[in-house]
Structure formats: structure tokens, C-alpha cells
Amino acid sequence: MEEILKTICLAVVQGVTEFLPVSSSGHLVIIAKILKVKECILLATVLHAGTLVSIILIYLRELRNLFGADKKLLKFIFVSSIPAGIVGLTLNYFGLDELLFENTVLVGCGLFVTSASLYCLTKNQSQTKDISDMNFKDAFLIGLAQCVAIMPGISRSGMTISSALRLNFKRKDASTYSFLMAVPVIGGAAFVEILPFLKDMSKGEAGIGSLSLIIGFIVSAIVGYIALNAVIESVRKGSLKKYAIYCFILGVIILTVELAF
């Protein structure tokens, strides 16, 4: 029961922070350490998969268009996914992804990167371009920003939205593209991480309980759906600098605690 309650707590954190430019993975690492939750990367992947469901539900029409009239945009999303896919598979192959999810000092440093990106990359952007104006260069540059966000503490949505804004895309189009390009990356990561767990579970060797993962998946999907509807306009219209300040303060707190104690 304790394991399930901890998972629900992490699922709520994931659902709330996934769509804010504050790094949901970084928050999961912090809360998981406080709650002393093991196998954080597997759980984090499942919780991300839960919020992926909310993205699919809310952007269902846009996703349908990718396989219809907007096949050109589908190609751009594929290009944007390549850098993160390569880095993610490399980290997973060498087992370095687990190390990243255990290091709160890196989370603190990553939050500084997020803060700087949100503050600097969104300054003086003209915001004149629509998604229809995107080209392969734009898609690749935004993909590189997403690639950097594999490190916990660096916000995926924060990096991709701020990079798109720096490339002069309108706020609404930048946020829409950011969430759409999350689908293949989160889906791919879920497949890579969950498949070995399913194999271990069939052998009776899995660690964290499957019931906890299922509950966490459902809770993160529900909370994510509510949160995305609630914050999407804030991210589209509000200033990103308040999130930059939040990430900076949280980064200072984390590094102070970790280095001082």
C-alpha cells in the first residue's frame, strides 16, 4: 500500500509538471529521492507515458491531420525526434540513463539551464511564423533542444518552446509543435524501458509492482489531462520568465542542500 501511495504522489507531480516548462523529470527525481522510491527511471517512463495519453486526447485532431493533410509536418516531427532518439538509445545501451535519474546535483544544474533558456531564448522574438512556415532546419534545431532535455532538470517543453520562439514562431504554434513532437519521443522511450520490465515480470523477476505502475499510469493520465487544459493558455499567452525564476530558485535550493549536506 505504501508503494502505491508513493506512486500516486509521483503521478500527480508528473501530471502537473509535464506541461509546464519546469522539467517534470527533474521534479520526479527530487520527489522520488525524498520518498525513497527505487527504480525511478522505469516509473518515470510509465508516468510520462500516462501524460502522453493526455497529449493524444487533447491534440487528437492535430495528430489525425499528421496522417492526412499535414504529412509534411509529420516529416518535420520525425526530423525533430532524431537527436533525442539517438542520445536516448545510446544512454540506455550503456546504462547511463539510470545514473542521470539518481543524481540530484545534475537536476539542480539542469534547472539552471532551463531557467537561462526560458529567460534568454524568449527575449525579443518577433513571433511571426506559423507551423506552415517550418522547414527542416527549424525542425532539426528544435530537435536538438529536445535532445538536451533528456537530462533531468532541463525541461523538454521549456527547451522546445523557447527554441521555437527564438526561431520566431508564434507562441501558440510553438507550444502545439512542442507537445506534438513529444509523442514519438515519449512513446519510444516508454517502449525501450517498459519492454525489459515486461520480460522480467513474465519471469517473476520484476522489482516494482505492476499494480503500482498501472495506477501511476492512470493517475498521471488523468491529472495530465486536467493540467494540460488548465495551463495550456498560460503557457501560450503568459510570460515564461516566471517559470525561469522558479527553476532558478529551485536549482539554488537543490544545490545548496546537496552540496551543504
N, C-alpha and C positions, 0 to 999 in steps of 0.2 A: 504493500500500500504506500509506503514511504517513497519507493521508486516512482510510482505512478504520480504522486503529488508533485514530486520534483520535476517530472517530465511535463506535467501540465503547466507548472510555473515557467519552465523554459519555453514551452509552446506559446504561451501568452506573450512573453518577451519577444520571441521571434515574429509573431503575428503583428505586433505593434511596431517594431523597429524595421521590419523588412522594407517598407515603402517610404521610410524617412531616410534622408541622406546622413545616417549616423552610424552605419555598419551594424547590421543585425548579428553577423558572425562574431564581431568583437564583443557585443553585449552578451552573447551566448557563452563565450569563453569566460567572461568575468563572472556571470551568474553561476555557471557550471562549477567554477572553482570554489565559489562561496558555498554552494550546496554539496560540494564534493561528489559530483557526478562523473562517473567514468565513461569511457568510450564516447567522448564528446563529439568527435567528428562524424561518427555514424548517426548519432542522434541529431546533430545539427543538419546533416544532409536530409534526413527524414523530415525534419521540421521545415526546411527550405522547400522540400517537395510539397508539403502541405500548403505553404503560401503560394506555390506555383499554381495550385488549383484555383486559388482566388484570382490570380492574374488571368488565367484562361477564361474563367467565368465572366470577368468584367470586360476583358478585351476580346470576347468571343467573335464579335463582328469583324474586328480588325484582323484576327487570326484567320478567319474564313477568307477574307479578301486576299491574304497572302497566297492562297492556293487558287485564287480566281483572277481578279483583275490586277492584283498587286504582286505578280510574280517577280517583278523587278525588285521590289522591296524585300522579298524573300531571299534573293541573292545577296542583297546588302547585309541582311541579318546573318546569313551564312558566313560572309566575309568577316563580320564583326565578332563572330564566335570562334574563329580560327585561333587567334592568340591565346585566349583563355583555355581553349581545348588542349592546345599543345602543352602549355605550362601546367595545367591541372593534371593531365595524364602523366607528365614527367614527374611531378611531385608525388603522385600516387604510386608510381612504379618504384621509386626509391624510398617510399615510406616517409617522405619529408612532410607530407600534409599533416600527419599526426603531431609532428613536432611543432608546427605552426599553431595548432589548436591547443597547445599546452603552455604556450609562452605568453603570459600577460604583459611582459615588458614590450614585446613586439606589438601587442594590441595598443598599448599606450602610444608607441611611436607611430603606429598606423593611424591613430586618431588625429595626430598632429598633421599627417599627410592629408587626411580628409579635410581637416579644418583649413589648411592652406589652399587646397584645391577649391573648396567652396568659396573662399574669400577672394582668391586671386583670379581664378579662371572665369568667374562670372562678372568681373568688372568691365564696364564699358563695352559690353557686347551689343551689337545693333539689332539682333533678333529679327532678321528679315527673311530668312529661308524657311521653306516648308519641307516636309519629308519628301515631297515630289522633286525637290531640288538636290537631293542627296546624290552623291557619286561614290565610286568605290574607294577613293581616297578618304572621304569623310567617314565611311563605314569602317575602314581599317583603323583610322586614328581613334575613333570611339571604341573600337575593339581593343586597342592597346590600353586604353584607360580602364576598360573592364578587366583586362588581364592583370593589371597591377592590383586590382581589388580582390584578388584571390587571398591576399594576406589579411587575416582578421584585424579589424580596426580600420581598414580602408574600405569605405562604403562603395559598393558596386553602383548603386543608384546615384550616389553623390558624384562619383568619378565620371560616370557616363553622361549624366545630365549636365554637369558643369562643362565637360568637354564639348558636348553638342552645342551648348550656349556659346562657348568660345569660338565655335565654328559658325556662329551667327544664326543658329536655328532658333525658331520661336520656342518659348517656354513650353507650350502645350505639345508641340511636336517632339521636343527634346525628351520630355517625360514619357510620352507614348512610346517612342522608339526605345527608350531605356528599358521599359517594362516588357516590350515585345522581345527584345534581344535576350531577356533573362530566361525565356522559355527553353531554348536549346541548351544553354549553359547549365541551368539548374537541373533540367531533365537529364542531361548527360552525366552530371556529377552524381545524381541520385542512382542512375543505373550502375555506374562504376563502383560506388560504395555499398549499395544495398545487395547487389548480386552475390558477393562473397559471404555476406551475412546470411542470406537465404541458403547458401550451400552449407554453412556451419550449422544453421538451425536444423536442416534436414539430417545432419549427423548428430544432433544433440549437443553441439559444442558452442552454441551461441552464448554470448555473455548477457548483455542487456535483454530483458524480456520482450518478446514480440508484442505482448499486450500493451506495454508501455509505449512502444513505438507507434502502434496503431492509434492509441489515444492521443499521443502527441501530434501525429499527422492530422487527425480530425480537428483537434483544438486549434492548431496553427492555421488550418484552412479556414475555419470559421472566424477566428479573430482577425486573420489576414484580410478576409473579405470585408469585414466591418471596418477595419483600419484603413484599407485602401480607399474605400468610398469616402471615409471621413477626411483623409489627409491629401487626397489627390489634388483638390483645388488649392490647398495650402501650398503644396509643392509647386504647382503650376503658376500661381499668382503671387505668393508671398516671397519675401526675401529669403535667400538661402544663407545669409550671413548669421542669422540667429542659430542655425544649425552648426555653422562654423565655430561660433563662440562656445556652444555646448560641447562640441567634440574637443575643443582646446582645453576647456576646464576639466572634462572627464579624463583626458590624457594626462594632465598635470596631476590629478588625484591618483590615478593608477600608478604612474611612475614614482610618485612620492611615496606611496605605500609600499611598492615593490622594492625600491632601492633603499628606503629608510629602514625597512623591517626585514 
